[in-house]
């Protein structure tokens, strides 16, 4: 969705027609898609200014480019090794702030009006070259630099202008004092004069548009409640999106419950915010608590990763399913803060869908078509009690040591919440080298993506707790943990009749042969071998999430004791193996990691 800028008031505008009579001049803001702009808080302003100083060596320039007391927007962008944002000042894209994983600090790449302001003010790093144009990927040799202020360090960014002033660009300093033109364009004007502006003023300016959007969302919630006629539960994470979803639900007039899943890894501000929200909305708060499951499960599964996210099932989905299924056995309507603009994956999700985790339940996303800026302006318009962790510079909230975090976010966690960060780092050192921990390489089990892969070499770290190899007649499963033999015999009932070391299935006889910590699974087909491998691993590694029990459609699977003690009622089991589909041990250690 496009965003405009009101030149008269120095404020963002969501729809020019909605502010007719208040603004006379608009500028469309150029944003990289999928555009999801958000406001910069004072902590963000400080980071951007620091990045400008790191890159361009001029504190006064940093204050000139990044003014205080004005609304500044950020927009997350791809293409860098770590976190990066477009920076919008007075409706102009002045550059990118990006986190340098090698230097472990924020840097700044000036663009467009940012470059023009540098050249106009003659501050920071700049050069005027004796050329008529600036071809991209062209190296400008020192003899063509007519004037300027170049850095001593290589690979710093420099604002560049042609001698005739018709073209501007940004270059990097290469060996031999060459200026490598990274990007060029027809010259822009410097930043226009600014004026004080606030997010509260932006919210008031866009009030008509925001309230129209809110009215549609409220009607949507009412229609879902009327159609499905189930209890309404607002999933509240402590984040901005779930806060607005909660407020819209309250406006709908429907009776609702608030559900909070405590992973044990939340920022302290989230717990404080939950108390304020509970008092404000006077709704019953249901809490699913993971307790110490994360740390206990890490000893079994090893550290989580982006391609190995067992943690989501163990400390989020497990407690959530357990609490809500017990409270609402006939199902419920889950109001969530899901937004399509957050990612390409979420953009594909429907606004209403059946729950994957609790049969008979419905998930409704009233904010599916909202941007982060719309959410924030709604919050400021209605003075909602947002989580103060955002003021530290966090863009998203949740588990503070999530492997989905960028290195820049983990660095912020280390400063903001050193106790939990240090505990995580200590646990990671049992599996990875100090360098791997420092560079955040533990966040991938498989291939490291993008630029990061070019700069670092990743060792294997500790081997995964389960290794699977393919043989001609089946699989070899190697495990570091001892299976619970009683549970294994019970689980194998799901695929056939157990007779000693063999299982008679509909597809043939499966034979399990053990040799030390290796299990040879001979089966007639690959799927059956994988299914048996999943049951074998489940008997050895369990995260105590009980999703397997919750997912069993017939109630055939029961927990009989602590740890890995389960029993299967053969008379009720239909062999669907939905329990293995829910189990993180089976899914992440077998199906997603087979060799």
TITI-860330 format. One record per residue (C-alpha): residue in one letter; residue number from 0; x, y, z. Coordinates in steps of 0.1 Angstrom, whole numbers, padded with zeros to 4 digits. Layout:
{site "A",NUM,{X,Y,Z}}
...
This chain:
{site "X",0,{0000,0000,0000}}
{site "X",1,{0014,0034,-0009}}
{site "X",2,{0022,0061,0016}}
{site "X",3,{0022,0099,0010}}
{site "X",4,{0038,0128,0029}}
{site "X",5,{0020,0160,0038}}
{site "X",6,{0045,0188,0030}}
{site "X",7,{0025,0213,0050}}
{site "X",8,{0026,0194,0083}}
{site "X",9,{0056,0171,0078}}
{site "X",10,{0035,0140,0085}}
{site "X",11,{0028,0107,0067}}
{site "X",12,{-0006,0104,0050}}
{site "X",13,{-0023,0070,0044}}
{site "X",14,{-0049,0083,0020}}
{site "X",15,{-0047,0119,0005}}
{site "X",16,{-0085,0121,0000}}
{site "X",17,{-0091,0115,0037}}
{site "X",18,{-0071,0147,0047}}
{site "X",19,{-0086,0170,0021}}
{site "X",20,{-0085,0206,0033}}
{site "X",21,{-0057,0199,0058}}
{site "X",22,{-0028,0194,0034}}
{site "X",23,{-0022,0210,0000}}
{site "X",24,{0010,0194,-0012}}
{site "X",25,{0017,0156,-0011}}
{site "X",26,{0048,0136,-0019}}
{site "X",27,{0046,0099,-0026}}
{site "X",28,{0071,0080,-0005}}
{site "X",29,{0092,0055,-0024}}
{site "X",30,{0093,0022,-0005}}
{site "X",31,{0107,-0012,-0013}}
{site "X",32,{0080,-0039,-0015}}
{site "X",33,{0065,-0055,0004}}
{site "X",34,{0062,-0020,0020}}
{site "X",35,{0055,-0022,0057}}
{site "X",36,{0067,0011,0071}}
{site "X",37,{0069,0017,0109}}
{site "X",38,{0077,0048,0130}}
{site "X",39,{0112,0052,0144}}
{site "X",40,{0113,0056,0181}}
{site "X",41,{0140,0077,0198}}
{site "X",42,{0162,0046,0203}}
{site "X",43,{0160,0040,0166}}
{site "X",44,{0170,0076,0159}}
{site "X",45,{0200,0072,0181}}
{site "X",46,{0210,0040,0162}}
{site "X",47,{0207,0057,0128}}
{site "X",48,{0227,0087,0139}}
{site "X",49,{0254,0064,0152}}
{site "X",50,{0254,0045,0118}}
{site "X",51,{0258,0078,0100}}
{site "X",52,{0288,0087,0122}}
{site "X",53,{0303,0053,0117}}
{site "X",54,{0300,0055,0080}}
{site "X",55,{0304,0092,0071}}
{site "X",56,{0324,0104,0102}}
{site "X",57,{0304,0136,0109}}
{site "X",58,{0281,0140,0139}}
{site "X",59,{0267,0173,0126}}
{site "X",60,{0257,0156,0094}}
{site "X",61,{0240,0129,0114}}
{site "X",62,{0219,0155,0131}}
{site "X",63,{0212,0172,0098}}
{site "X",64,{0200,0140,0081}}
{site "X",65,{0182,0125,0111}}
{site "X",66,{0164,0153,0129}}
{site "X",67,{0149,0149,0164}}
{site "X",68,{0113,0160,0170}}
{site "X",69,{0101,0149,0136}}
{site "X",70,{0083,0117,0124}}
{site "X",71,{0108,0094,0108}}
{site "X",72,{0098,0061,0092}}
{site "X",73,{0117,0028,0087}}
{site "X",74,{0109,0001,0062}}
{site "X",75,{0125,-0034,0064}}
{site "X",76,{0143,-0044,0033}}
{site "X",77,{0161,-0075,0020}}
{site "X",78,{0195,-0077,0003}}
{site "X",79,{0218,-0073,0033}}
{site "X",80,{0235,-0100,0054}}
{site "X",81,{0215,-0089,0085}}
{site "X",82,{0189,-0064,0096}}
{site "X",83,{0184,-0034,0072}}
{site "X",84,{0159,-0006,0069}}
{site "X",85,{0151,0022,0045}}
{site "X",86,{0151,0055,0064}}
{site "X",87,{0124,0080,0054}}
{site "X",88,{0128,0117,0065}}
{site "X",89,{0103,0144,0055}}
{site "X",90,{0089,0119,0030}}
{site "X",91,{0122,0113,0013}}
{site "X",92,{0143,0081,0013}}
{site "X",93,{0176,0093,0025}}
{site "X",94,{0194,0060,0028}}
{site "X",95,{0197,0025,0043}}
{site "X",96,{0208,0017,0078}}
{site "X",97,{0222,-0019,0079}}
{site "X",98,{0240,-0040,0105}}
{site "X",99,{0275,-0051,0096}}
{site "X",100,{0279,-0086,0109}}
{site "X",101,{0317,-0085,0106}}
{site "X",102,{0322,-0051,0123}}
{site "X",103,{0293,-0058,0147}}
{site "X",104,{0279,-0023,0144}}
{site "X",105,{0253,-0003,0124}}
{site "X",106,{0264,0014,0092}}
{site "X",107,{0246,0038,0067}}
{site "X",108,{0244,0039,0030}}
{site "X",109,{0232,0073,0018}}
{site "X",110,{0208,0076,-0012}}
{site "X",111,{0188,0102,-0032}}
{site "X",112,{0180,0133,-0010}}
{site "X",113,{0204,0120,0016}}
{site "X",114,{0233,0121,-0009}}
{site "X",115,{0220,0155,-0022}}
{site "X",116,{0221,0169,0014}}
{site "X",117,{0256,0156,0019}}
{site "X",118,{0269,0172,-0013}}
{site "X",119,{0250,0205,-0006}}
{site "X",120,{0263,0208,0029}}
{site "X",121,{0298,0195,0020}}
{site "X",122,{0298,0174,0052}}
{site "X",123,{0307,0137,0057}}
{site "X",124,{0323,0117,0029}}
{site "X",125,{0317,0131,-0006}}
{site "X",126,{0334,0136,-0039}}
{site "X",127,{0329,0156,-0072}}
{site "X",128,{0343,0137,-0101}}
{site "X",129,{0353,0149,-0136}}
{site "X",130,{0327,0128,-0154}}
{site "X",131,{0295,0135,-0173}}
{site "X",132,{0277,0104,-0160}}
{site "X",133,{0281,0078,-0133}}
{site "X",134,{0279,0043,-0148}}
{site "X",135,{0270,0017,-0121}}
{site "X",136,{0298,-0008,-0113}}
{site "X",137,{0323,0016,-0128}}
{site "X",138,{0356,0024,-0110}}
{site "X",139,{0365,0061,-0108}}
{site "X",140,{0403,0065,-0105}}
{site "X",141,{0418,0091,-0081}}
{site "X",142,{0429,0114,-0110}}
{site "X",143,{0392,0121,-0118}}
{site "X",144,{0383,0132,-0083}}
{site "X",145,{0382,0170,-0085}}
{site "X",146,{0373,0177,-0049}}
{site "X",147,{0359,0160,-0019}}
{site "X",148,{0365,0144,0015}}
{site "X",149,{0373,0107,0012}}
{site "X",150,{0376,0082,0041}}
{site "X",151,{0408,0064,0050}}
{site "X",152,{0391,0031,0054}}
{site "X",153,{0382,0009,0024}}
{site "X",154,{0346,0000,0017}}
{site "X",155,{0331,0031,0033}}
{site "X",156,{0302,0047,0014}}
{site "X",157,{0307,0081,-0003}}
{site "X",158,{0282,0105,-0019}}
{site "X",159,{0293,0113,-0054}}
{site "X",160,{0283,0140,-0080}}
{site "X",161,{0294,0146,-0116}}
{site "X",162,{0312,0178,-0124}}
{site "X",163,{0280,0191,-0142}}
{site "X",164,{0259,0183,-0112}}
{site "X",165,{0234,0164,-0133}}
{site "X",166,{0240,0130,-0117}}
{site "X",167,{0244,0118,-0081}}
{site "X",168,{0254,0084,-0068}}
{site "X",169,{0269,0064,-0040}}
{site "X",170,{0302,0047,-0042}}
{site "X",171,{0325,0026,-0021}}
{site "X",172,{0362,0033,-0016}}
{site "X",173,{0383,0004,-0031}}
{site "X",174,{0420,-0003,-0031}}
{site "X",175,{0441,0023,-0048}}
{site "X",176,{0417,0050,-0037}}
{site "X",177,{0392,0040,-0065}}
{site "X",178,{0356,0050,-0061}}
{site "X",179,{0334,0020,-0072}}
{site "X",180,{0300,0034,-0082}}
{site "X",181,{0274,0012,-0065}}
{site "X",182,{0243,0031,-0076}}
{site "X",183,{0235,0063,-0095}}
{site "X",184,{0205,0085,-0105}}
{site "X",185,{0196,0119,-0118}}
{site "X",186,{0204,0145,-0092}}
{site "X",187,{0178,0152,-0065}}
{site "X",188,{0173,0183,-0043}}
{site "X",189,{0185,0183,-0007}}
{site "X",190,{0161,0176,0021}}
{site "X",191,{0134,0204,0023}}
{site "X",192,{0132,0224,0055}}
{site "X",193,{0115,0204,0083}}
{site "X",194,{0091,0213,0111}}
{site "X",195,{0083,0196,0144}}
{site "X",196,{0059,0167,0141}}
{site "X",197,{0047,0138,0163}}
{site "X",198,{0030,0104,0159}}
{site "X",199,{0000,0117,0178}}
{site "X",200,{-0004,0145,0152}}
{site "X",201,{0000,0119,0125}}
{site "X",202,{-0027,0098,0140}}
{site "X",203,{-0051,0128,0143}}
{site "X",204,{-0044,0138,0107}}
{site "X",205,{-0052,0103,0095}}
{site "X",206,{-0081,0097,0119}}
{site "X",207,{-0109,0094,0093}}
{site "X",208,{-0089,0068,0073}}
{site "X",209,{-0079,0048,0104}}
{site "X",210,{-0114,0048,0119}}
{site "X",211,{-0128,0036,0086}}
{site "X",212,{-0103,0008,0086}}
{site "X",213,{-0111,0000,0122}}
{site "X",214,{-0149,0000,0115}}
{site "X",215,{-0144,-0026,0088}}
{site "X",216,{-0123,-0048,0111}}
{site "X",217,{-0149,-0045,0139}}
{site "X",218,{-0177,-0056,0114}}
{site "X",219,{-0155,-0084,0103}}
{site "X",220,{-0151,-0096,0139}}
{site "X",221,{-0189,-0094,0144}}
{site "X",222,{-0195,-0114,0113}}
{site "X",223,{-0171,-0142,0123}}
{site "X",224,{-0186,-0143,0158}}
{site "X",225,{-0222,-0145,0144}}
{site "X",226,{-0213,-0171,0119}}
{site "X",227,{-0194,-0196,0141}}
{site "X",228,{-0211,-0189,0174}}
{site "X",229,{-0182,-0201,0195}}
{site "X",230,{-0163,-0185,0225}}
{site "X",231,{-0140,-0157,0214}}
{site "X",232,{-0103,-0158,0225}}
{site "X",233,{-0079,-0130,0216}}
{site "X",234,{-0043,-0143,0214}}
{site "X",235,{-0023,-0116,0230}}
{site "X",236,{0015,-0117,0227}}
{site "X",237,{0023,-0083,0241}}
{site "X",238,{0030,-0070,0207}}
{site "X",239,{0015,-0041,0188}}
{site "X",240,{-0006,-0061,0164}}
{site "X",241,{-0023,-0083,0190}}
{site "X",242,{-0029,-0051,0211}}
{site "X",243,{-0049,-0036,0182}}
{site "X",244,{-0067,-0069,0175}}
{site "X",245,{-0077,-0069,0212}}
{site "X",246,{-0090,-0034,0211}}
{site "X",247,{-0110,-0040,0180}}
{site "X",248,{-0125,-0071,0195}}
{site "X",249,{-0135,-0051,0226}}
{site "X",250,{-0152,-0025,0203}}
{site "X",251,{-0172,-0053,0186}}
{site "X",252,{-0191,-0059,0218}}
{site "X",253,{-0184,-0096,0218}}
{site "X",254,{-0176,-0113,0251}}
{site "X",255,{-0140,-0124,0249}}
{site "X",256,{-0111,-0141,0268}}
{site "X",257,{-0075,-0130,0265}}
{site "X",258,{-0049,-0158,0260}}
{site "X",259,{-0013,-0153,0267}}
{site "X",260,{0013,-0179,0261}}
{site "X",261,{0043,-0175,0284}}
{site "X",262,{0073,-0191,0267}}
{site "X",263,{0096,-0182,0296}}
{site "X",264,{0116,-0162,0272}}
{site "X",265,{0096,-0130,0270}}
{site "X",266,{0110,-0095,0277}}
{site "X",267,{0102,-0083,0312}}
{site "X",268,{0082,-0054,0297}}
{site "X",269,{0057,-0079,0282}}
{site "X",270,{0047,-0092,0316}}
{site "X",271,{0042,-0057,0328}}
{site "X",272,{0022,-0048,0298}}
{site "X",273,{-0001,-0079,0303}}
{site "X",274,{-0010,-0066,0337}}
{site "X",275,{-0020,-0032,0323}}
{site "X",276,{-0040,-0048,0295}}
{site "X",277,{-0058,-0071,0319}}
{site "X",278,{-0068,-0042,0341}}
{site "X",279,{-0079,-0020,0311}}
{site "X",280,{-0101,-0046,0293}}
{site "X",281,{-0114,-0064,0324}}
{site "X",282,{-0114,-0097,0306}}
{site "X",283,{-0105,-0131,0319}}
{site "X",284,{-0068,-0139,0311}}
{site "X",285,{-0059,-0175,0303}}
{site "X",286,{-0022,-0183,0305}}
{site "X",287,{-0004,-0212,0289}}
{site "X",288,{0030,-0216,0305}}
{site "X",289,{0060,-0234,0291}}
{site "X",290,{0079,-0230,0324}}
{site "X",291,{0115,-0243,0319}}
{site "X",292,{0106,-0265,0289}}
{site "X",293,{0129,-0246,0266}}
{site "X",294,{0160,-0252,0285}}
{site "X",295,{0151,-0288,0293}}
{site "X",296,{0143,-0296,0257}}
{site "X",297,{0175,-0280,0244}}
{site "X",298,{0193,-0308,0263}}
{site "X",299,{0173,-0333,0243}}
{site "X",300,{0170,-0317,0208}}
{site "X",301,{0200,-0294,0208}}
{site "X",302,{0197,-0257,0201}}
{site "X",303,{0169,-0246,0178}}
{site "X",304,{0175,-0230,0144}}
{site "X",305,{0155,-0213,0116}}
{site "X",306,{0153,-0247,0098}}
{site "X",307,{0150,-0266,0130}}
{site "X",308,{0123,-0248,0151}}
{site "X",309,{0112,-0275,0175}}
{site "X",310,{0109,-0247,0201}}
{site "X",311,{0077,-0233,0185}}
{site "X",312,{0059,-0266,0191}}
{site "X",313,{0074,-0273,0226}}
{site "X",314,{0070,-0239,0242}}
{site "X",315,{0042,-0222,0222}}
{site "X",316,{0019,-0247,0205}}
{site "X",317,{0020,-0273,0232}}
{site "X",318,{0010,-0251,0261}}
{site "X",319,{-0015,-0232,0239}}
{site "X",320,{-0033,-0264,0227}}
{site "X",321,{-0033,-0279,0262}}
{site "X",322,{-0050,-0249,0279}}
{site "X",323,{-0074,-0239,0252}}
{site "X",324,{-0085,-0274,0242}}
{site "X",325,{-0092,-0282,0279}}
{site "X",326,{-0111,-0249,0284}}
{site "X",327,{-0130,-0250,0251}}
{site "X",328,{-0134,-0287,0241}}
{site "X",329,{-0160,-0278,0214}}
{site "X",330,{-0136,-0252,0198}}
{site "X",331,{-0134,-0214,0199}}
{site "X",332,{-0127,-0184,0177}}
{site "X",333,{-0091,-0172,0179}}
{site "X",334,{-0086,-0136,0171}}
{site "X",335,{-0050,-0130,0161}}
{site "X",336,{-0028,-0101,0151}}
{site "X",337,{-0016,-0117,0119}}
{site "X",338,{-0007,-0092,0091}}
{site "X",339,{0000,-0101,0055}}
{site "X",340,{0026,-0073,0052}}
{site "X",341,{0048,-0090,0077}}
{site "X",342,{0061,-0115,0052}}
{site "X",343,{0054,-0131,0018}}
{site "X",344,{0043,-0162,0036}}
{site "X",345,{0018,-0145,0058}}
{site "X",346,{0005,-0125,0028}}
{site "X",347,{-0007,-0158,0014}}
{site "X",348,{-0027,-0168,0045}}
{site "X",349,{-0065,-0163,0045}}
{site "X",350,{-0083,-0140,0068}}
{site "X",351,{-0104,-0168,0083}}
{site "X",352,{-0091,-0204,0085}}
{site "X",353,{-0096,-0235,0106}}
{site "X",354,{-0072,-0240,0134}}
{site "X",355,{-0044,-0265,0127}}
{site "X",356,{-0041,-0273,0164}}
{site "X",357,{-0075,-0275,0180}}
{site "X",358,{-0103,-0293,0161}}
{site "X",359,{-0134,-0272,0156}}
{site "X",360,{-0117,-0239,0162}}
{site "X",361,{-0114,-0210,0138}}
{site "X",362,{-0086,-0184,0134}}
{site "X",363,{-0096,-0149,0124}}
{site "X",364,{-0072,-0121,0114}}
{site "X",365,{-0089,-0087,0113}}
{site "X",366,{-0055,-0070,0106}}
{site "X",367,{-0046,-0091,0076}}
{site "X",368,{-0046,-0061,0053}}
{site "X",369,{-0031,-0036,0077}}
{site "X",370,{0004,-0022,0076}}
{site "X",371,{0026,-0016,0107}}
{site "X",372,{0022,0022,0102}}
{site "X",373,{-0016,0018,0103}}
{site "X",374,{-0014,-0003,0135}}
{site "X",375,{0009,0022,0152}}
{site "X",376,{-0013,0052,0142}}
{site "X",377,{-0043,0034,0156}}
{site "X",378,{-0024,0029,0189}}
{site "X",379,{-0015,0065,0191}}
{site "X",380,{-0050,0077,0181}}
{site "X",381,{-0066,0057,0209}}
{site "X",382,{-0037,0060,0234}}
{site "X",383,{-0034,0023,0238}}
{site "X",384,{-0008,0009,0263}}
{site "X",385,{0018,-0005,0240}}
{site "X",386,{0047,-0026,0252}}
{site "X",387,{0076,-0004,0262}}
{site "X",388,{0101,-0029,0248}}
{site "X",389,{0095,-0012,0215}}
{site "X",390,{0111,0019,0229}}
{site "X",391,{0143,0000,0232}}
{site "X",392,{0145,-0004,0194}}
{site "X",393,{0128,-0038,0190}}
{site "X",394,{0107,-0042,0159}}
{site "X",395,{0090,-0074,0169}}
{site "X",396,{0085,-0090,0203}}
{site "X",397,{0083,-0126,0215}}
{site "X",398,{0110,-0150,0225}}
{site "X",399,{0140,-0128,0228}}
{site "X",400,{0165,-0155,0219}}
{site "X",401,{0145,-0168,0189}}
{site "X",402,{0167,-0182,0160}}
{site "X",403,{0146,-0160,0136}}
{site "X",404,{0162,-0129,0152}}
{site "X",405,{0188,-0111,0132}}
{site "X",406,{0222,-0106,0147}}
{site "X",407,{0214,-0069,0153}}
{site "X",408,{0184,-0080,0173}}
{site "X",409,{0204,-0104,0194}}
{site "X",410,{0230,-0077,0200}}
{site "X",411,{0201,-0055,0214}}
{site "X",412,{0189,-0085,0235}}
{site "X",413,{0224,-0089,0250}}
{site "X",414,{0224,-0052,0261}}
{site "X",415,{0187,-0051,0272}}
{site "X",416,{0183,-0085,0288}}
{site "X",417,{0218,-0098,0296}}
{site "X",418,{0207,-0124,0321}}
{site "X",419,{0186,-0144,0295}}
{site "X",420,{0211,-0137,0267}}
{site "X",421,{0240,-0150,0287}}
{site "X",422,{0221,-0181,0297}}
{site "X",423,{0214,-0188,0260}}
{site "X",424,{0250,-0181,0250}}
{site "X",425,{0263,-0205,0277}}
{site "X",426,{0239,-0232,0265}}
{site "X",427,{0250,-0227,0229}}
{site "X",428,{0287,-0230,0238}}
{site "X",429,{0281,-0267,0246}}
{site "X",430,{0273,-0273,0210}}
{site "X",431,{0291,-0245,0190}}
{site "X",432,{0324,-0227,0190}}
{site "X",433,{0328,-0192,0205}}
{site "X",434,{0330,-0178,0170}}
{site "X",435,{0298,-0196,0159}}
{site "X",436,{0280,-0182,0189}}
{site "X",437,{0293,-0147,0183}}
{site "X",438,{0284,-0147,0146}}
{site "X",439,{0250,-0163,0153}}
{site "X",440,{0258,-0193,0130}}
{site "X",441,{0238,-0215,0154}}
{site "X",442,{0206,-0200,0138}}
{site "X",443,{0210,-0225,0108}}
{site "X",444,{0214,-0262,0108}}
{site "X",445,{0217,-0264,0070}}
{site "X",446,{0230,-0239,0044}}
{site "X",447,{0237,-0204,0056}}
{site "X",448,{0220,-0179,0032}}
{site "X",449,{0231,-0148,0014}}
{site "X",450,{0261,-0126,0020}}
{site "X",451,{0267,-0141,0054}}
{site "X",452,{0278,-0174,0037}}
{site "X",453,{0305,-0155,0017}}
{site "X",454,{0320,-0140,0048}}
{site "X",455,{0321,-0168,0073}}
{site "X",456,{0328,-0205,0073}}
{site "X",457,{0305,-0226,0094}}
{site "X",458,{0318,-0257,0112}}
{site "X",459,{0293,-0285,0119}}
{site "X",460,{0292,-0278,0156}}
{site "X",461,{0279,-0307,0177}}
{site "X",462,{0262,-0335,0157}}
{site "X",463,{0224,-0335,0159}}
{site "X",464,{0210,-0360,0184}}
{site "X",465,{0196,-0381,0156}}
{site "X",466,{0215,-0390,0123}}
{site "X",467,{0197,-0409,0095}}
{site "X",468,{0212,-0425,0066}}
{site "X",469,{0196,-0443,0036}}
{site "X",470,{0204,-0479,0028}}
{site "X",471,{0193,-0501,0000}}
{site "X",472,{0166,-0518,0021}}
{site "X",473,{0157,-0491,0045}}
{site "X",474,{0172,-0466,0070}}
{site "X",475,{0199,-0465,0096}}
{site "X",476,{0190,-0444,0126}}
{site "X",477,{0218,-0434,0149}}
{site "X",478,{0208,-0418,0183}}
{site "X",479,{0227,-0406,0213}}
{site "X",480,{0197,-0413,0236}}
{site "X",481,{0184,-0446,0248}}
{site "X",482,{0148,-0454,0237}}
{site "X",483,{0122,-0463,0262}}
{site "X",484,{0116,-0498,0250}}
{site "X",485,{0081,-0501,0266}}
{site "X",486,{0070,-0469,0249}}
{site "X",487,{0086,-0480,0216}}
{site "X",488,{0065,-0512,0216}}
{site "X",489,{0034,-0492,0224}}
{site "X",490,{0040,-0467,0196}}
{site "X",491,{0048,-0493,0170}}
{site "X",492,{0012,-0506,0174}}
{site "X",493,{0002,-0476,0153}}
{site "X",494,{0017,-0491,0122}}
{site "X",495,{0011,-0528,0128}}
{site "X",496,{0013,-0559,0150}}
{site "X",497,{0045,-0560,0171}}
{site "X",498,{0062,-0594,0173}}
{site "X",499,{0097,-0591,0189}}
{site "X",500,{0119,-0572,0165}}
{site "X",501,{0094,-0572,0137}}
{site "X",502,{0062,-0552,0129}}
{site "X",503,{0036,-0567,0106}}
{site "X",504,{0021,-0538,0087}}
{site "X",505,{-0004,-0535,0058}}
{site "X",506,{0025,-0529,0034}}
{site "X",507,{0046,-0558,0047}}
{site "X",508,{0069,-0568,0076}}
{site "X",509,{0092,-0542,0090}}
{site "X",510,{0123,-0554,0109}}
{site "X",511,{0142,-0534,0135}}
{site "X",512,{0178,-0546,0143}}
{site "X",513,{0199,-0528,0169}}
{site "X",514,{0237,-0525,0170}}
{site "X",515,{0249,-0503,0198}}
{site "X",516,{0234,-0468,0192}}
{site "X",517,{0224,-0477,0156}}
{site "X",518,{0190,-0491,0146}}
{site "X",519,{0186,-0507,0111}}
{site "X",520,{0150,-0504,0098}}
{site "X",521,{0143,-0527,0069}}
{site "X",522,{0109,-0520,0053}}
{site "X",523,{0093,-0526,0020}}
{site "X",524,{0089,-0489,0012}}
{site "X",525,{0105,-0456,0022}}
{site "X",526,{0074,-0441,0038}}
{site "X",527,{0069,-0470,0062}}
{site "X",528,{0106,-0469,0071}}
{site "X",529,{0104,-0432,0079}}
{site "X",530,{0072,-0437,0099}}
{site "X",531,{0089,-0463,0120}}
{site "X",532,{0120,-0441,0124}}
{site "X",533,{0097,-0414,0137}}
{site "X",534,{0082,-0437,0163}}
{site "X",535,{0116,-0449,0173}}
{site "X",536,{0129,-0413,0178}}
{site "X",537,{0098,-0404,0197}}
{site "X",538,{0105,-0432,0222}}
{site "X",539,{0139,-0417,0229}}
{site "X",540,{0134,-0379,0227}}
{site "X",541,{0103,-0361,0240}}
{site "X",542,{0098,-0324,0246}}
{site "X",543,{0068,-0329,0269}}
{site "X",544,{0047,-0307,0248}}
{site "X",545,{0019,-0334,0246}}
{site "X",546,{0009,-0323,0211}}
{site "X",547,{0008,-0359,0201}}
{site "X",548,{-0019,-0366,0227}}
{site "X",549,{-0038,-0335,0218}}
{site "X",550,{-0037,-0343,0181}}
{site "X",551,{-0049,-0379,0184}}
{site "X",552,{-0084,-0378,0168}}
{site "X",553,{-0097,-0409,0186}}
{site "X",554,{-0081,-0405,0220}}
{site "X",555,{-0060,-0437,0214}}
{site "X",556,{-0028,-0422,0226}}
{site "X",557,{-0023,-0415,0263}}
{site "X",558,{0005,-0404,0285}}
{site "X",559,{0010,-0429,0313}}
{site "X",560,{0037,-0411,0333}}
{site "X",561,{0065,-0385,0332}}
{site "X",562,{0091,-0383,0304}}
{site "X",563,{0085,-0407,0275}}
{site "X",564,{0058,-0429,0290}}
{site "X",565,{0029,-0434,0266}}
{site "X",566,{0004,-0461,0258}}
{site "X",567,{-0016,-0469,0227}}
{site "X",568,{-0051,-0483,0227}}
{site "X",569,{-0051,-0506,0196}}
{site "X",570,{-0088,-0508,0195}}
{site "X",571,{-0091,-0470,0190}}
{site "X",572,{-0060,-0463,0170}}
{site "X",573,{-0067,-0458,0132}}
{site "X",574,{-0030,-0455,0122}}
{site "X",575,{-0033,-0420,0109}}
{site "X",576,{0000,-0409,0126}}
{site "X",577,{-0012,-0374,0131}}
{site "X",578,{0007,-0377,0164}}
{site "X",579,{0040,-0379,0145}}
{site "X",580,{0030,-0350,0123}}
{site "X",581,{0026,-0329,0155}}
{site "X",582,{0057,-0342,0173}}
{site "X",583,{0088,-0320,0170}}
{site "X",584,{0111,-0350,0176}}
{site "X",585,{0096,-0369,0146}}
{site "X",586,{0092,-0339,0124}}
{site "X",587,{0125,-0321,0129}}
{site "X",588,{0148,-0351,0137}}
{site "X",589,{0134,-0375,0111}}
{site "X",590,{0112,-0361,0083}}
{site "X",591,{0131,-0328,0079}}
{site "X",592,{0166,-0341,0085}}
{site "X",593,{0168,-0374,0067}}
{site "X",594,{0200,-0378,0047}}
